[in-house]
Amino acid sequence: MKLLGLVVTDKSDVKIFNCMHKDTSPVYKPCYINCTNMLNGVQLFKNNSNACSPVSSNWNLTANFNIGPNVTCKVAACTRNQSELILTSVTQSRNGMDRMVEIHLLRLMCSDLFLEDQYLQMIFLKVELQLIHLIMNMMKEQGKYVPGVMHQLDLKYMAFNIFPIGDKNLTRNENPDGDLIEVSQPDSDPSVWLPGDALGKIEEDRRVVNLVNYQSTQQFKLHQDEFVSNVTRIEFLGMHSLSNLKTPIEMTFDIQSNMDKEVECHYMEEEGFNWKKDGCKTSRNATVVTCKCNHTTAFSVLLVAHSPSISAEHWEILSYISYIGCGLSAFFSALSLMIYVVTRKPREDASIFIHVSLSGALFLLNSSFLLTEWGARWNPGWVCELIAALVHYSLLGTFSWMAVEGLHLYLMLIKVFNTEYKHYQLKLSLFGWGIPAVVVGVTWSLKDVKQMYGSSTLTMLDSNQTTSICWISDITYLYATNVVYFSLVFIFNSGILLIVAVRLCCMVTTPARKGLGWRTATTVAGLTCLLGITWGLAFLGSGYVNLPILYLFCILNSTQGAFIFFWILGLARIERKRAMEAKNASVSTNDSKVTSVK
């Protein structure tokens, strides 16, 4: 059934929603729509509506209206606030089955929002867990549990396989193996066995296990997780759980026979919303993976493709290096700005101005970076979005001023630029600060179409550590704006540095310049850091974990602000020395003139 031109009329406004056909309007936004027959409670629309086009600008509201006799519809914008209201309201209902379909309908219709917003994902999984136990309790009240009899329930997006385990099922006659009891259907995927000794400690009326098999893994993806099996939840009536098992739970998952990736069993740690693998062992043959775990949690074991990662020790060390380095860099960058403002001369050398501008960009970058974890834990959500936008702006500004450093070096040393451009520093400022402002401004203005800034979660697989930061949530946009832009700057500055290095080496080989090799090497090393060539170390570590490269990258780039401060001091010292020499030469010339006159 297609839904077209729904009209909502009230005393103040008329709102028209065109759903299912986004091409009917040039402007559209994702929306949630759900219509219900009030006589029998049947939901009429259970498919994904592509978009809704509101005539009214007041889009952040939930509209309830009728489209026919006894048919009520609910339409809501796909925003965090609206989605959170819908999720939290369904827990107040006693009809868990319909509400389960409703929250999954919301997740499908607002799929982009849920993929980008970790906070909504966590709320969704918590509400889903409450509904699962609401349904299990409702079925118990209806007397549907018969010990030893499997009860199956299809809820469209998931399937319940509920097995009440009676005392008889624990006896040796019913369970010849003794140690393990199969709680799944024969030949099902996965097959699950629970330890009989642990089940025997649970009272019979509460010894009800529910294997929840999901149709899709989409709701469980945190970042780049690559699932190679389905996801199964193990739930006990009354939210009972098993832990520290002497005889582990055993599960077998069917996978593709031609899959050559390394896989490991993981489980979802509910509180931290993180995939972990402690307490689980993995074994595999050609088509079957067996997981043995010493506990059950709110989520059962699944398989995530293993990829190289950083150990907990190195992760902690790198974090300390980054935070200490960024703190020092921010301090010295601020010091550079203060000294420049206090000692600035009317006709200051453009080189000093460019170095200080780069220090300003680094100060913003390091300061905002130190706020990323704090902002991810802060409510309201716009605080994290603002911090993410500031980090993005300062990062692009840093890249832009690195490019300006390369351009200025080209004009001064390669092209031998001896003439002055009008408003030279102003033009450089428009480039260094203007381009990032345009990119971030356009990105921010599109937030109603697609949210780019917000909370993102970083997960270290081996260490099971997870960190939420304020950053760009769309990986494609992240590469398009940052990696591509820096690649262009890196290529340009690398070419400039190569030409300068060759010319300096040629000057050293001349007889008059003998013995200055160490100074040339120091200059080239300084220019390497000044032009941002050290940021290129990220390319060497792309795709795999190279610890020496990671340590170099963190140390060199987190201390770049401190290096530029000492570079500026060195230039100021050279300028003072030249000024003193020029003054002494002027005094000598004047003395010579006086002597000749005498």
C-alpha positions as CSV (number, residue, x, y, z in Angstrom):
1,M,0.0,0.0,0.0
2,K,1.4,3.4,-1.0
3,L,1.0,6.4,1.1
4,L,0.8,9.7,-0.7
5,G,-0.1,13.3,0.3
6,L,-1.1,12.7,3.9
7,V,-2.6,16.0,5.1
8,V,-2.7,17.0,8.7
9,T,-4.9,20.0,9.6
10,D,-5.0,21.9,12.8
11,K,-5.9,25.4,13.9
12,S,-2.6,27.0,13.1
13,D,-1.0,25.2,10.2
14,V,-1.4,22.6,7.5
15,K,1.3,20.1,7.1
16,I,1.6,17.8,4.1
17,F,3.7,14.6,4.2
18,N,4.6,12.9,1.0
19,C,6.0,9.5,1.9
20,M,7.2,6.6,-0.2
21,H,7.9,8.8,-3.2
22,K,10.8,11.2,-2.6
23,D,10.7,12.4,-6.2
24,T,7.4,14.1,-5.6
25,S,9.2,16.9,-3.9
26,P,12.6,18.5,-4.5
27,V,13.1,18.6,-0.7
28,Y,12.8,15.5,1.5
29,K,13.8,14.3,4.9
30,P,13.8,10.8,6.4
31,C,10.8,10.2,8.6
32,Y,9.2,7.5,10.6
33,I,5.5,6.7,9.9
34,N,3.3,4.0,11.5
35,C,-0.4,3.6,10.9
36,T,-2.6,1.4,13.1
37,N,-6.2,0.1,12.8
38,M,-7.6,1.1,16.2
39,L,-10.3,-1.7,16.1
40,N,-8.0,-4.6,15.9
41,G,-4.6,-3.1,16.6
42,V,-3.1,-4.2,13.3
43,Q,-0.3,-2.1,12.0
44,L,-0.9,-1.2,8.3
45,F,2.5,0.1,7.2
46,K,5.5,-2.0,8.0
47,N,7.8,-1.1,5.1
48,N,10.5,1.6,5.0
49,S,9.2,5.0,3.8
50,N,12.0,6.6,1.8
51,A,11.3,10.2,2.8
52,C,8.7,12.8,3.9
53,S,8.5,16.3,2.6
54,P,7.0,18.8,5.1
55,V,5.5,22.0,3.9
56,S,5.8,23.4,7.4
57,S,9.3,24.5,8.6
58,N,8.3,23.3,12.1
59,W,9.6,19.7,11.5
60,N,10.6,18.7,15.0
61,L,7.2,17.5,16.1
62,T,5.3,14.2,16.1
63,A,2.0,14.4,14.3
64,N,-0.9,12.0,15.0
65,F,-3.7,12.0,12.5
66,N,-6.4,9.9,10.9
67,I,-6.5,8.9,7.2
68,G,-9.7,6.9,7.4
69,P,-12.2,5.4,9.8
70,N,-10.5,4.0,12.8
71,V,-7.0,4.3,11.3
72,T,-4.5,6.4,13.2
73,C,-1.0,7.3,11.9
74,K,2.0,8.6,13.6
75,V,4.7,10.5,11.7
76,A,8.0,11.7,13.2
77,A,11.2,13.2,11.9
78,C,14.3,11.1,12.0
79,T,16.1,13.1,14.6
80,R,17.8,12.0,17.9
81,N,15.2,13.6,20.1
82,Q,12.1,12.2,18.2
83,S,13.7,8.7,18.0
84,E,14.6,8.7,21.7
85,L,11.0,9.7,22.6
86,I,9.5,6.9,20.6
87,L,12.0,4.3,22.0
88,T,11.4,5.3,25.6
89,S,7.6,5.5,25.2
90,V,7.2,1.9,24.0
91,T,8.4,0.5,27.3
92,Q,5.3,1.8,28.9
93,S,3.1,-0.6,26.9
94,R,2.2,-4.1,27.9
95,N,2.0,-5.3,24.3
96,G,5.6,-6.2,23.8
97,M,5.2,-7.9,20.4
98,D,3.7,-4.9,18.6
99,R,6.1,-2.6,20.3
100,M,9.1,-4.8,19.2
101,V,7.9,-4.4,15.6
102,E,7.5,-0.7,16.1
103,I,11.1,0.0,17.3
104,H,12.5,-2.1,14.5
105,L,10.3,-0.2,12.0
106,L,11.8,3.0,13.5
107,R,15.3,1.7,13.1
108,L,14.8,0.7,9.5
109,M,13.1,4.0,8.5
110,C,15.8,6.1,10.2
111,S,18.6,3.7,9.4
112,D,21.2,6.4,8.6
113,L,20.6,8.1,11.9
114,F,21.0,4.9,13.9
115,L,24.2,4.0,12.0
116,E,25.7,7.3,12.8
117,D,24.5,7.8,16.4
118,Q,26.0,5.5,18.9
119,Y,23.8,6.9,21.7
120,L,20.6,5.9,19.9
121,Q,22.1,2.5,19.2
122,M,22.6,1.9,22.9
123,I,19.1,3.1,23.8
124,F,17.6,0.9,21.1
125,L,19.4,-2.3,22.4
126,K,18.4,-1.5,26.0
127,V,14.8,-1.0,25.0
128,E,14.9,-4.1,22.9
129,L,16.2,-6.1,25.8
130,Q,13.3,-4.9,28.0
131,L,10.8,-5.9,25.4
132,I,12.3,-9.4,25.0
133,H,11.8,-10.0,28.7
134,L,8.4,-8.3,28.6
135,I,7.3,-10.9,26.0
136,M,8.9,-13.8,27.9
137,N,7.0,-12.8,31.1
138,M,3.8,-12.3,29.2
139,M,4.0,-15.8,27.7
140,K,4.7,-17.2,31.2
141,E,1.6,-15.5,32.5
142,Q,-0.4,-17.0,29.7
143,G,0.8,-20.5,30.7
144,K,2.6,-21.3,27.4
145,Y,5.7,-22.8,28.9
146,V,5.7,-26.6,29.1
147,P,9.0,-28.1,30.4
148,G,10.9,-29.9,27.7
149,V,8.8,-28.4,24.9
150,M,10.4,-25.9,22.5
151,H,8.2,-22.8,21.8
152,Q,9.0,-20.8,18.6
153,L,7.9,-17.3,17.9
154,D,8.5,-15.3,14.7
155,L,8.6,-11.5,15.3
156,K,9.6,-10.6,11.7
157,Y,13.0,-9.1,12.6
158,M,14.0,-11.9,15.0
159,A,12.9,-15.4,16.0
160,F,12.4,-16.6,19.6
161,N,13.3,-20.2,20.4
162,I,12.1,-20.6,24.0
163,F,13.0,-23.8,25.8
164,P,11.7,-24.4,29.4
165,I,14.1,-26.9,30.9
166,G,12.5,-29.2,33.4
167,D,14.2,-31.3,36.1
168,K,13.6,-34.3,33.9
169,N,15.7,-32.8,31.1
170,L,18.7,-32.7,33.5
171,T,18.6,-36.4,34.3
172,R,21.0,-38.9,32.8
173,N,18.2,-40.7,30.9
174,E,17.1,-37.6,29.1
175,N,20.6,-36.2,28.7
176,P,23.1,-39.1,28.1
177,D,26.0,-36.7,27.7
178,G,25.4,-35.3,31.2
179,D,27.6,-32.2,31.0
180,L,25.9,-30.4,28.1
181,I,22.2,-29.9,27.2
182,E,21.2,-28.8,23.7
183,V,18.8,-25.9,23.9
184,S,18.5,-25.3,20.1
185,Q,16.5,-27.1,17.4
186,P,18.4,-30.0,15.7
187,D,20.4,-28.8,12.7
188,S,19.8,-25.1,13.6
189,D,22.4,-22.4,13.1
190,P,23.8,-21.8,15.6
191,S,23.6,-25.0,17.7
192,V,23.8,-24.2,21.4
193,W,24.6,-26.4,24.4
194,L,24.4,-25.2,28.0
195,P,26.1,-26.9,31.0
196,G,23.7,-29.1,33.0
197,D,25.4,-28.5,36.3
198,A,24.9,-24.7,36.0
199,L,21.3,-25.1,34.9
200,G,20.5,-27.3,37.8
201,K,21.2,-24.5,40.2
202,I,18.3,-22.5,38.7
203,E,14.8,-23.0,40.0
204,E,12.6,-25.0,37.6
205,D,10.0,-22.3,37.1
206,R,12.7,-19.8,36.1
207,R,14.8,-22.3,34.1
208,V,13.6,-20.9,30.8
209,V,16.1,-20.1,28.1
210,N,15.4,-18.0,25.0
211,L,17.7,-18.1,22.0
212,V,17.0,-15.0,20.0
213,N,18.1,-15.3,16.4
214,Y,18.3,-12.1,14.4
215,Q,17.6,-11.7,10.8
216,S,20.2,-8.9,10.4
217,T,23.4,-7.9,12.1
218,Q,23.0,-4.2,11.1
219,Q,21.9,-3.0,14.5
220,F,25.0,-4.5,16.2
221,K,27.6,-2.9,14.0
222,L,29.7,-0.4,15.9
223,H,32.1,0.7,13.2
224,Q,33.9,-1.4,10.7
225,D,32.9,-4.8,12.3
226,E,32.6,-7.5,9.6
227,F,30.2,-10.2,10.7
228,V,30.7,-13.7,9.3
229,S,27.8,-15.3,11.1
230,N,24.4,-14.4,12.5
231,V,23.9,-12.9,15.9
232,T,22.3,-15.0,18.7
233,R,21.2,-13.8,22.1
234,I,21.0,-16.1,25.1
235,E,18.4,-14.9,27.6
236,F,17.0,-16.5,30.8
237,L,13.6,-15.7,32.3
238,G,14.0,-13.0,35.0
239,M,17.2,-11.8,33.3
240,H,19.2,-14.5,35.0
241,S,22.8,-15.0,33.7
242,L,25.5,-17.6,34.0
243,S,29.1,-16.7,34.8
244,N,32.4,-18.3,35.8
245,L,31.3,-21.7,34.4
246,K,33.5,-24.7,35.0
247,T,31.9,-26.4,31.9
248,P,31.7,-23.7,29.2
249,I,28.8,-22.9,26.9
250,E,29.3,-24.4,23.5
251,M,28.0,-22.9,20.2
252,T,28.7,-23.9,16.6
253,F,28.2,-21.4,13.8
254,D,28.1,-22.3,10.1
255,I,30.3,-20.1,7.9
256,Q,31.3,-20.0,4.2
257,S,33.7,-22.8,3.3
258,N,35.8,-20.6,1.1
259,M,36.3,-17.8,3.7
260,D,40.0,-17.5,4.4
261,K,39.8,-14.7,7.0
262,E,40.8,-15.3,10.6
263,V,37.8,-15.2,12.9
264,E,37.3,-15.1,16.6
265,C,34.3,-15.5,18.9
266,H,33.1,-12.2,20.5
267,Y,30.3,-11.2,22.8
268,M,28.6,-7.9,23.4
269,E,29.4,-6.3,26.7
270,E,26.1,-4.5,27.4
271,E,27.2,-1.7,29.8
272,G,30.1,-0.5,27.7
273,F,28.4,-1.3,24.4
274,N,31.5,-3.0,23.1
275,W,32.4,-6.3,21.5
276,K,34.8,-8.4,23.7
277,K,36.3,-11.8,23.5
278,D,37.6,-12.5,27.0
279,G,36.4,-15.8,28.4
280,C,35.8,-17.3,24.9
281,K,37.8,-19.7,22.9
282,T,37.6,-20.2,19.2
283,S,38.2,-23.4,17.1
284,R,37.4,-23.9,13.4
285,N,37.3,-26.4,10.7
286,A,36.4,-25.7,7.0
287,T,32.8,-24.7,7.5
288,V,32.1,-24.6,11.2
289,V,33.4,-22.4,14.0
290,T,33.0,-23.6,17.6
291,C,32.8,-21.1,20.4
292,K,33.3,-22.1,24.1
293,C,32.6,-19.4,26.6
294,N,32.5,-19.4,30.4
295,H,29.6,-17.0,30.8
296,T,26.4,-15.7,29.3
297,T,25.7,-12.0,28.9
298,A,22.8,-9.9,27.6
299,F,24.2,-10.8,24.1
300,S,25.4,-14.1,22.9
301,V,28.6,-14.9,21.0
302,L,29.0,-13.9,17.4
303,L,32.0,-13.9,15.1
304,V,33.8,-10.8,14.0
305,A,36.6,-10.9,11.5
306,H,39.9,-10.5,13.2
307,S,42.2,-7.6,12.1
308,P,45.6,-6.4,13.4
309,S,45.2,-4.1,16.4
310,I,47.2,-2.6,19.3
311,S,47.8,-4.3,22.6
312,A,46.4,-2.6,25.7
313,E,49.9,-1.6,26.9
314,H,50.9,0.1,23.7
315,W,47.4,1.7,23.4
316,E,47.8,3.2,26.9
317,I,51.4,4.5,26.2
318,L,50.3,6.0,22.9
319,S,47.4,7.7,24.6
320,Y,49.7,9.3,27.3
321,I,52.2,10.4,24.6
322,S,49.4,12.0,22.6
323,Y,47.8,13.9,25.6
324,I,51.1,15.0,27.1
325,G,52.4,16.1,23.6
326,C,49.2,17.9,22.7
327,G,49.2,19.7,26.1
328,L,52.8,20.9,25.6
329,S,52.1,21.8,22.0
330,A,49.1,23.8,23.0
331,F,51.1,25.6,25.7
332,F,54.0,26.5,23.4
333,S,51.7,27.5,20.5
334,A,49.9,29.9,22.9
335,L,53.3,31.2,24.0
336,S,54.2,31.8,20.3
337,L,51.0,33.8,19.8
338,M,51.6,35.9,23.0
339,I,55.2,36.7,22.1
340,Y,54.2,37.7,18.5
341,V,51.4,40.0,19.8
342,V,53.7,41.7,22.3
343,T,56.9,42.1,20.1
344,R,55.2,42.6,16.7
345,K,56.8,45.3,14.5
346,P,54.9,47.4,11.9
347,R,56.7,45.7,9.0
348,E,57.1,42.2,10.4
349,D,58.7,39.5,8.2
350,A,56.0,37.4,6.4
351,S,57.8,34.2,7.5
352,I,57.2,35.0,11.2
353,F,53.6,35.8,10.5
354,I,53.1,32.4,8.7
355,H,54.8,30.5,11.5
356,V,52.7,32.2,14.1
357,S,49.5,31.5,12.1
358,L,50.4,27.8,11.9
359,S,51.0,27.9,15.7
360,G,47.5,29.4,16.0
361,A,46.0,26.5,14.0
362,L,47.9,24.0,16.1
363,F,46.8,25.6,19.3
364,L,43.1,25.2,18.2
365,L,43.7,21.7,17.1
366,N,45.5,20.5,20.2
367,S,43.1,22.3,22.6
368,S,40.0,21.0,20.9
369,F,41.5,17.5,20.7
370,L,41.9,17.5,24.4
371,L,38.1,18.1,24.7
372,T,36.9,15.3,22.4
373,E,36.5,12.6,25.0
374,W,34.9,15.0,27.5
375,G,32.5,16.3,24.9
376,A,31.3,12.8,24.0
377,R,30.0,12.3,27.6
378,W,28.3,15.7,27.7
379,N,24.6,16.5,27.2
380,P,23.1,18.1,25.2
381,G,24.4,16.5,22.0
382,W,25.2,19.9,20.3
383,V,28.2,20.3,22.6
384,C,29.9,17.2,21.0
385,E,28.9,18.4,17.5
386,L,30.4,21.8,18.2
387,I,33.7,20.3,19.4
388,A,33.8,17.9,16.4
389,A,33.3,20.9,14.1
390,L,36.1,22.8,15.9
391,V,38.5,19.9,15.6
392,H,37.7,19.6,11.9
393,Y,38.1,23.3,11.3
394,S,41.5,23.4,13.1
395,L,42.8,20.3,11.4
396,L,41.9,21.7,8.0
397,G,43.4,25.0,9.1
398,T,46.6,23.3,10.1
399,F,46.9,21.6,6.7
400,S,46.1,24.9,5.0
401,W,48.9,26.8,6.8
402,M,51.3,24.0,6.1
403,A,50.5,24.5,2.4
404,V,51.1,28.3,2.9
405,E,54.5,27.5,4.5
406,G,55.4,25.5,1.3
407,L,54.1,28.3,-1.0
408,H,56.1,30.9,0.9
409,L,59.3,28.8,0.8
410,Y,58.8,28.4,-2.9
411,L,58.5,32.1,-3.5
412,M,61.4,33.1,-1.3
413,L,64.0,30.4,-2.1
414,I,63.1,28.9,-5.4
415,K,61.4,31.6,-7.4
416,V,63.6,34.2,-5.7
417,F,60.6,36.4,-4.9
418,N,61.9,39.9,-4.4
419,T,58.9,42.0,-5.1
420,E,56.0,42.6,-2.7
421,Y,52.5,41.6,-3.4
422,K,49.7,43.9,-2.2
423,H,48.0,42.6,0.9
424,Y,50.2,39.5,0.9
425,Q,49.5,38.5,4.5
426,L,45.8,39.1,4.1
427,K,45.6,36.9,1.0
428,L,47.4,34.1,2.8
429,S,45.0,34.5,5.8
430,L,42.0,34.2,3.5
431,F,43.5,30.9,2.2
432,G,44.7,29.5,5.5
433,W,41.5,30.3,7.5
434,G,38.9,30.7,4.8
435,I,39.0,27.3,3.1
436,P,38.5,25.4,6.4
437,A,35.7,27.8,7.3
438,V,33.9,27.2,4.0
439,V,34.2,23.4,4.3
440,V,33.0,23.3,7.9
441,G,30.3,25.8,7.3
442,V,28.8,23.8,4.4
443,T,29.0,20.6,6.5
444,W,27.3,22.2,9.4
445,S,24.5,23.7,7.2
446,L,23.7,20.1,5.9
447,K,23.1,18.7,9.4
448,D,19.4,18.5,8.7
449,V,20.1,16.4,5.6
450,K,22.9,14.2,7.1
451,Q,24.5,14.6,10.5
452,M,28.3,14.6,10.0
453,Y,29.5,15.7,13.4
454,G,28.9,13.9,16.6
455,S,30.0,11.1,18.9
456,S,32.1,8.3,17.4
457,T,33.4,5.2,19.2
458,L,36.9,3.9,18.8
459,T,37.4,0.3,19.7
460,M,40.7,-1.6,20.2
461,L,40.0,-5.2,19.4
462,D,42.8,-6.9,21.4
463,S,42.5,-4.6,24.4
464,N,38.7,-4.5,24.5
465,Q,39.0,-0.8,25.2
466,T,36.5,1.6,23.8
467,T,36.6,5.4,23.7
468,S,33.9,7.8,22.5
469,I,35.1,11.0,20.9
470,C,33.6,13.9,19.2
471,W,34.5,13.6,15.5
472,I,33.2,13.0,12.0
473,S,30.8,10.1,12.0
474,D,30.7,9.4,8.3
475,I,33.8,7.5,7.2
476,T,33.4,8.4,3.5
477,Y,33.2,12.1,4.3
478,L,36.1,11.8,6.7
479,Y,38.3,10.6,3.9
480,A,36.9,13.0,1.3
481,T,37.6,16.1,3.3
482,N,40.7,15.3,5.3
483,V,42.7,12.6,3.6
484,V,42.3,13.9,0.1
485,Y,43.1,17.5,1.2
486,F,46.1,16.5,3.2
487,S,47.4,14.3,0.3
488,L,47.4,17.3,-2.0
489,V,49.2,19.4,0.6
490,F,51.7,16.5,1.3
491,I,52.5,16.1,-2.4
492,F,53.1,19.8,-2.9
493,N,55.2,20.4,0.2
494,S,57.2,17.2,-0.4
495,G,58.1,18.5,-3.9
496,I,59.1,21.9,-2.4
497,L,61.2,20.3,0.3
498,L,63.0,18.0,-2.2
499,I,64.0,21.0,-4.4
500,V,65.2,23.0,-1.4
501,A,67.2,20.1,-0.1
502,V,68.9,19.6,-3.4
503,R,69.8,23.3,-3.7
504,L,71.2,23.3,-0.1
505,C,73.3,20.2,-0.8
506,C,74.7,21.8,-3.9
507,M,75.7,24.9,-1.9
508,V,77.4,22.7,0.7
509,T,79.6,21.1,-1.9
510,T,81.1,24.4,-3.0
511,P,84.6,25.2,-1.5
512,A,83.3,28.3,0.3
513,R,80.6,26.3,2.1
514,K,82.6,23.4,3.3
515,G,81.9,22.3,6.9
516,L,78.3,23.4,6.9
517,G,76.8,20.0,6.3
518,W,75.4,19.6,9.8
519,R,73.6,23.0,9.6
520,T,72.1,22.0,6.2
521,A,70.9,18.7,7.7
522,T,69.4,20.5,10.7
523,T,67.6,23.0,8.3
524,V,66.1,20.2,6.2
525,A,65.0,18.3,9.3
526,G,63.3,21.5,10.6
527,L,61.6,22.2,7.3
528,T,60.3,18.6,7.3
529,C,58.4,19.2,10.5
530,L,57.4,22.8,9.6
531,L,55.9,21.7,6.2
532,G,54.0,18.8,7.9
533,I,55.9,16.0,6.1
534,T,55.9,14.0,9.3
535,W,52.1,13.7,9.0
536,G,52.8,11.5,6.0
537,L,53.8,8.8,8.4
538,A,50.0,8.0,8.6
539,F,50.3,6.6,5.1
540,L,53.0,4.2,6.1
541,G,50.8,2.7,8.9
542,S,47.7,2.5,6.8
543,G,46.1,-0.9,6.7
544,Y,48.2,-2.6,9.3
545,V,49.7,-1.9,12.8
546,N,53.3,-0.7,12.7
547,L,54.3,0.2,16.2
548,P,57.5,2.2,15.4
549,I,55.6,4.3,12.8
550,L,52.8,4.9,15.3
551,Y,55.2,6.0,18.0
552,L,57.0,8.3,15.6
553,F,53.7,9.7,14.3
554,C,52.4,10.5,17.9
555,I,55.7,12.0,19.1
556,L,56.5,14.2,16.1
557,N,53.0,15.5,15.4
558,S,51.9,16.0,19.0
559,T,54.9,18.1,19.7
560,Q,54.9,20.1,16.4
561,G,53.7,23.3,18.2
562,A,56.6,23.1,20.6
563,F,59.0,22.7,17.7
564,I,57.6,25.7,15.8
565,F,58.0,27.8,19.0
566,F,61.7,27.1,19.2
567,W,62.0,27.6,15.4
568,I,60.5,31.1,15.8
569,L,62.9,31.8,18.6
570,G,65.8,30.7,16.4
571,L,64.6,33.0,13.6
572,A,64.3,35.9,16.0
573,R,67.8,35.3,17.2
574,I,69.1,35.4,13.6
575,E,67.2,38.6,12.9
576,R,68.7,40.2,16.0
577,K,72.2,39.1,15.0
578,R,71.7,40.5,11.5
579,A,70.3,43.8,12.9
580,M,73.3,44.1,15.2
581,E,75.7,43.4,12.4
582,A,74.0,46.0,10.2
583,K,74.1,48.5,13.1
584,N,77.8,47.9,13.7
585,A,78.5,48.1,9.9
586,S,76.6,51.4,9.9
587,V,78.6,52.8,12.8
588,S,81.9,51.7,11.2
589,T,80.9,53.5,7.9
590,N,80.0,56.7,9.8
591,D,83.3,56.6,11.7
592,S,85.2,56.1,8.4
593,K,83.4,59.1,6.9
594,V,84.2,61.3,9.9
595,T,87.9,60.3,9.8
596,S,88.1,61.0,6.0
597,V,86.6,64.4,6.6
598,K,89.1,65.2,9.2
